[in-house]
Amino acid sequence: MNRFLAIVLIFTMTISVGLAQKKNDDVEKINVLVFTKTEGFRHQSISNGVKCMWELGLKHHWNVTATEDASLFNNEFLSGYDVVVWLNTTQDVLNEEQQEAFIKFYRGGKGYVGIHAAADTEYDWEWYGKMMGGAWFKGHPPTQEATLVIEDTNHPSMKVFEEKDIERWTVIDEWYAHKANPRPHVNVLMSLDESTVKNVGKNKDRNLMGGDHPMAWYNEFDGGRSFYTNRGHTPESFDDPELRAHFVGGIEWAAGKIK
């Protein structure tokens, strides 16, 4: 996407959401920036994810902006947002100046939400890795149905599972294994039951994590709040009502609006 189209998308989505929210002035607004730049593999589901975020913004009274323009990662522009959603970003998407702007934004008490391939991003940026609990992408088995174990329903992103009495969540997606297990550094919300993965692929050591396989977590790190969830590979996943509720809780928590 060229810069002109990116600006058009920003203008269209922000104005559309803003108009819908004029009727809800009593609701505290959240300003959400959805970042979708890729320098490696590009997920076909990105457009579905942006549409999902836009629809969630309309429903929950957020101001949503979507962009692939990394030049917007500057102090002035980021100051207008509460949380940045890194939606299936891949590889090296920010230069050093843009990285510093995001660090300043985050340390100011703001939030990060990583969806799926956000773990396949910025391998040479040490601070980003620490924020993610060291959980950069390592590999994955073929996309398939498998079961997630719900570990913690106290976090806002997990309330939907408590309300629906879901302890094990069987769905189709692409299940990332990570270079390091983030559990010692983050609060794990759900994990993959590796025994339910039927087709591991050619490299078991690369595609699984030896039994303890976190899939979603949150972290209060370096003055800000980070939330990551593995789901979001397939276009269909963004229509999943439980996943949408999971996103909502994670985004609103990372934005500092709910505890």
DRENZARO-585356 format. One record per atom (N, C-alpha, C): residue in one letter; y negated, x, z negated. Coordinates in pm, whole numbers, plus 50000, padded with zeros to 5 digits. Atoms other than C-alpha are relative to their C-alpha. Layout:
AYXZ/...
% end
This chain:
M501205008550000/M500005000050000/M498755008950000/N501204991850000/N496615014750096/N499024995049893/R500915003050111/R493665014749859/R499284986850021/F500695012649974/F491914985850032/F500854988249957/L499135011150037/L494924963049991/L500214999449850/A499844999850146/A495354974349632/A498814993449931/I501205006050059/I491754964649556/I499984984950023/V499925014449972/V492234930949727/V500964993349904/L499015005750091/L495334924749517/L499444999049860/I500635000450132/I493464933849199/I499024988449991/F501035010450003/F490584910749286/F500634986150000/T499385013249986/T492804881549389/T500704995949873/M499215003750117/M495114882749089/M499124998149878/T500865001050118/T492394888748831/T499174987250004/I500825012149990/I490164860748959/I500854987549984/S499135011850008/S493064836248996/S500404997149856/V499625001950140/V494254841948642/V498794996049917/G501205003250077/G490704841148510/G499584985650016/L500375013949978/L489984807348668/L500914990649924/A499055008450071/A493134792648520/A499745000149850/Q500184998550143/Q492094805048178/Q498704993949948/K501265006050046/K488654788748168/K500254987649916/K499675012050076/K490374757948030/K500605003349864/N499334995950123/N491844778347744/N499175010249924/D500904990450061/D488824795547593/D500305002349852/D499694998550142/D490184790247242/D501155009749979/V498864991050010/V493144813247317/V499525014350016/E500384986049990/E492714850447252/E500625006150126/K499544994549874/K492974868447585/K500625013849980/I499444986749991/I495144898647657/I499715005050140/N500264993949870/N494064921647938/N501155009450034/V498764993149964/V497204934348112/V499845006750135/L499984992649874/L497274961548378/L501445002750038/V498644997849950/V500474961948585/V499945011050105/F500064988049916/F501044995948748/F501325001850073/T498775000249921/T503554998449033/T500125011450099/K499954988849906/K503025032049203/K501375006649999/T498734992849989/T506145049849330/T499815012350087/E499934987849919/E506665085249457/E501445003750029/G498594998049972/G510455083049463/G500594987050051/F499365012449958/F512845053849503/F499074988249972/R500845011850018/R511015021049553/R500884987649991/H499195011950023/H512624989949408/H499484988250081/Q500365012149927/Q512644959149627/Q499494989149907/S500375010450096/S512094939049311/S498575001249949/I501364998350052/I508554952149252/I499144987750027/S500825011949970/S506934922649429/S500394988249914/N499545010550091/N509094899049223/N499465002149860/G500514996850132/G508014917148909/G498524997049986/V501445003050003/V504324914448996/V499794984849995/K500105014750002/K504764877349069/K500354994649862/C499615004150135/C506534873448734/C498855002349902/M501094996950092/M503664890648549/M498804990850022/W501095009149968/W501114869148727/W500284986149942/E499635013250052/E502984837348635/E499984999749848/L500064999250146/L503354848748275/L498555000149953/G501415000050034/G499624855548269/G499394986250003/L500495013749990/L498864820448385/L500504991449884/K499395008250105/K501224805648127/K499505003749861/H500304995250136/H500214827047829/H498555004449985/H501444997950013/H496504830647902/H499625014849992/W500364986049986/W496444867647990/W499115001650122/N500674995249879/N494084884548233/N500895010950060/V499044990849940/V496494902348469/V499405006650123/T500404992149885/T495584929948713/T501195008450045/A498914991949948/A498164946648939/A499465010150100/T500494989649911/T497614979549120/T501045011150017/E499274987649977/E499275010049272/E499045011850009/D501054990049984/D496005029449269/D499865008249872/A500034991450119/A496375058349023/A498595004649965/S501374995750030/S492665066949053/S499334990849898/L500545009150101/L492005036748830/L500355004449858/F499704994550132/F493525056548542/F498895009749963/N501144992550051/N490165067848415/N499494992949876/N500405005550129/N488435062148084/N499264986750012/E500805012249986/E486035035548208/E500874988150037/F499195011349956/F488565013948388/F501024995949894/L498965003250098/L491335016248127/L499434993749874/S500595005550123/S488915007147847/S499974984750001/G500015014649990/G489014971247974/G501344993449979/Y498655005550012/Y492724967047905/Y500595002549861/D499284998850128/D494974962147604/D501345006850016/V498664994849978/V498264972747760/V500185002950149/V499634996949862/V499564989348076/V501514998250014/V498585002149970/V502904977148215/V500365009150117/W499524991249894/W504635004748413/W501244993250060/L498985008549940/L506684982748645/L500725007350113/N499174993149901/N509415002248828/N499265011250071/T500604987749951/T507225032648874/T501105010650016/T499034989149987/T509065063848991/T499305013350028/Q500404986149978/Q508535101448983/Q498575002649953/D501284994850049/D505135118348952/D498864991550054/V500975009949952/V502545090548973/V498575002549954/L501354997050049/L499555104848781/L499765015050005/N500364985850011/N497715137948808/N499595002849855/E500274996150138/E496685157048496/E498794992649942/E501195007150048/E493265140648470/E500334985549968/Q499595013950021/Q494805106048500/Q500924998949879/Q499154999750119/Q497425115048240/Q499165000649873/E500874998850118/E494705125247995/E499274987049972/A500675013050019/A492915092248052/A500964990049937/F499045009350058/F496085073147974/F500305003649854/I499784995850138/I496725093647660/I498854995349911/K501165004450078/K493185086247539/K500044985049979/F499865014550008/F493675049347615/F501044996349894/Y498885003250089/Y496995048547427/Y499675003749856/R500344995650135/R495785068447126/R498904991649938/G501035008950052/G492945043647094/G500564987049945/G499375011950057/G495465018146964/G500484990150103/K499585008949892/K496515003847298/K501525001250022/G498565001149984/G499954997547445/G500545004150136/Y499214996749881/Y502555008647698/Y501224991150003/V498755007149978/V505324986847840/V500675006150121/G499254994449889/G507975003248055/G501124990650041/I498955008649947/I510214982248278/I500875008050094/H498944994049918/H513424996748424/H499645014350045/A500194986549946/A512415026248647/A498825007549940/A500994992350076/A509545035448417/A500665011949933/A499254988650055/A512275057848273/A500305010650105/D499794990749888/D512525074648617/D498665005450046/T501404997049970/T508905085648597/T499525011849915/E500744989450070/E506875116748503/E500925009449919/Y499054991150067/Y509725140848421/Y499365012749945/D500654987550043/D507325170148380/D498874997749899/W501075003450096/W504955151948142/W500654998549862/E499334999650130/E506145161147794/E499584988549909/W500495010850086/W503955135647614/W500644986750038/Y499385012549954/Y505315107047827/Y501454999349952/G498624999750047/G508855117747743/G500124997249852/K499975002650144/K508095117847370/K499724985449971/M500315014250019/M506555083147394/M501234991550029/M498795007249960/M509805071847560/M501225003749917/G498874995950082/G511975087747293/G500935009750070/G499194990449926/G513205113947540/G500954993750100/A498975007449925/A515015087347741/A499704999250150/W500125000149854/W514385097948099/W501334996250065/F498845004549923/F516785084148358/F500955011650032/K498964990249967/K520065103148407/K500884995250114/G499125005449898/G522245080448621/G500304985549970/H499605013950024/H523735045848656/H501264996850079/P498895005249922/P526945028848761/P499494990050102/P500455010249904/P526825003949050/P499504987549927/T500535012550055/T524814972348982/T501144990149981/Q498875008850032/Q527144947748811/Q499694991949875/E500085007850123/E527624922248537/E500555008249884/A499564993150122/A527884937448190/A499344992949881/T500455007050120/T527134927647832/T499115008849913/L500914993650093/L524194937147614/L500234994549861/V499845003950140/V524574936647237/V498624998949936/I501295002150066/I521594921947053/I500065006349862/E499964992550126/E520834945446763/E498934995649901/D501145002750089/D517474934046623/D499224988350056/T500765011749954/T515864899746652/T498674998549925/N501255000850076/N512904907446424/N498775003150084/H501134996449915/H510744921246702/H499614988150087/P500425011549918/P508644895946901/P500724998950134/S499315000349871/S510434905647223/S501414994449990/M498615004250020/M513744894347071/M500134986249938/K499955013250063/K512804860646924/K500784989950082/V499285009449914/V514264842547223/V501505000449973/F498574998850026/F517714855747135/F500384994049865/E499795006550129/E517384844246776/E499954984850016/E500175014449981/E516174809846886/E501194993850073/K498875005249922/K519054805847132/K501355004649947/D498784995350066/D521594821946898/D500865008250096/I499314990949907/I522494848547155/I500225013449931/E499654987150059/E524314878447008/E500485009950105/R499544991749888/R525794891347333/R499494993650129/W500725005049883/W523914887847661/W500655005750125/T499284995349882/T526034890147976/T499234996250126/V500865002049883/V523954894548292/V500295010950103/I499884990149892/I523844913348622/I498725008250006/D501144991249981/D521574943748649/D500525014150028/E499664985949983/E521524981348702/E499785006949866/W500014995150138/W522334999048376/W499755015049996/Y500364985950006/Y520515031948326/Y500685007049883/A499694990550106/A521995060548129/A498835009749991/H501194991950023/H519415083947980/H500375014449963/K499744985850024/K519135121647952/K500155003249852/A499874998450145/A518755118747576/A500074986249938/N499925012750070/N519665091047337/N498714998249919/P501285001750070/P516335076847212/P500144995149856/R499855006750129/R517825061146897/R499395007549882/P500604993250115/P516705088746657/P498484998949993/H501464999649992/H513085084246768/H499354986250015/V500565013249971/V512675046946838/V500784989549921/N499305011450061/N513705012646709/N500734992550112/V499205005949893/V516565000446928/V500144985049979/L499925014650004/L516584963247011/L501304994750057/M498725004149942/M519654959947231/M500645012050068/S499264989049940/S522354982447371/S501094994650091/L498965003749905/L524954981847646/L501385001949938/D498604998650037/D528564974847554/D500715006650118/E499464992549886/E530025001947774/E501414995650039/S498665004849967/S533494986347754/S499984988750102/T500105011049904/T532194957847971/T499605004850139/V500314994349869/V531224981348256/V501315003150070/K498694999149936/K534154978048495/K500075010750107/N500044990049894/N533075001648770/N498975010549963/V500924990050053/V531595033248626/V499415008550112/G500464991249894/G531215051448956/G500685013549992/K499324987249985/K532085087149040/K499815009249880/N500334990450105/N530505104348741/N499784992849868/K500095007250127/K531245088848401/K498995006449906/D500914993250091/D529305115348210/D498544997650037/R501385002449956/R526195108648419/R499614985449987/N500315014349990/N526465070748426/N500174992349870/L499855006350132/L527395062748064/L499495009649894/M500594991850107/M526275075847725/M500955001849882/G499044996950105/G529465079847526/G500104989749891/G499815010850098/G529425046347350/G498734994649940/D501285004850054/D525875044547209/D498985000350112/H500725000949873/H523815032047501/H498804990449985/P501175008850016/P520345018047406/P499434995450133/M500545006049878/M518794994847663/M498604994549983/A501375004450025/A515584982447499/A499615004949861/W500464994850129/W513464996447218/W498474999449992/Y501454999050019/Y509984998947069/Y499715012049912/N500354987650067/N508095027946919/N498514999849970/E501394997850036/E504845032346728/E499795015049994/F500084985649976/F503875066946847/F498575004250031/D501254993349965/D500725088146846/D498814990450011/G501145009050008/G498365059846759/G500094987350082/G499845011949917/G499645034047007/G501364993749983/R498735007350008/R502585011047070/R500695000450137/S499244999749875/S505315015547332/S501234991149989/F498855009049990/F508004991247442/F500675002650135/Y499264997749875/Y510724997547701/Y501214990750006/T498785007649977/T513404975447851/T500615004150133/N499304995149882/N516014985648106/N500094989850113/R499795010149897/R516304952648289/R498844999550098/G501055001249901/G514364946148609/G500305006950132/H499634993749873/H516314962548892/H500094989850113/T499775009749894/T517264931449086/T498844990350011/P501075010149986/P514744906849232/P500264987749914/E499655012250073/E516624878149064/E499745001349850/S500154998250144/S516254893548718/S498654994749950/F501335004250043/F512554884448709/F499844984949991/D499995014550017/D513434847448724/D500784995849875/D499175002750118/D515664849948414/D499104995549884/P500915004850105/P514014828448140/P500075008349873/E499904991650120/E515384849947857/E499275013350021/L500684987449973/L514124881548024/L498484998150001/R501455002750001/R510704865948080/R499474998949857/A500415001150141/A510504856947710/A500015013749932/H499904986350050/H511594892647629/H498765008050042/F501214993549952/F508734905847845/F498784995449922/V501185005550066/V506204882747683/V499845005949861/G500084994550135/G507034893947331/G499675014849999/G500264985749993/G507054930547431/G498575003050039/I501364997749953/I503734928547614/I498984996249892/E500955004350101/E501954908947342/E500055009049877/W499904990450111/W503294932547074/W499305013050035/A500614987449959/A502274963547270/A498484999050009/A501455002349992/A498834948247323/A499364998649862/G500515000850137/G498494945546945/G499594986149957/K500415013750031/K498144907646942/K500964992749907/I499045005850094/I501304899346746/I500785011149935/K499244989850074/K503434917746491/K501484996450002/
% end
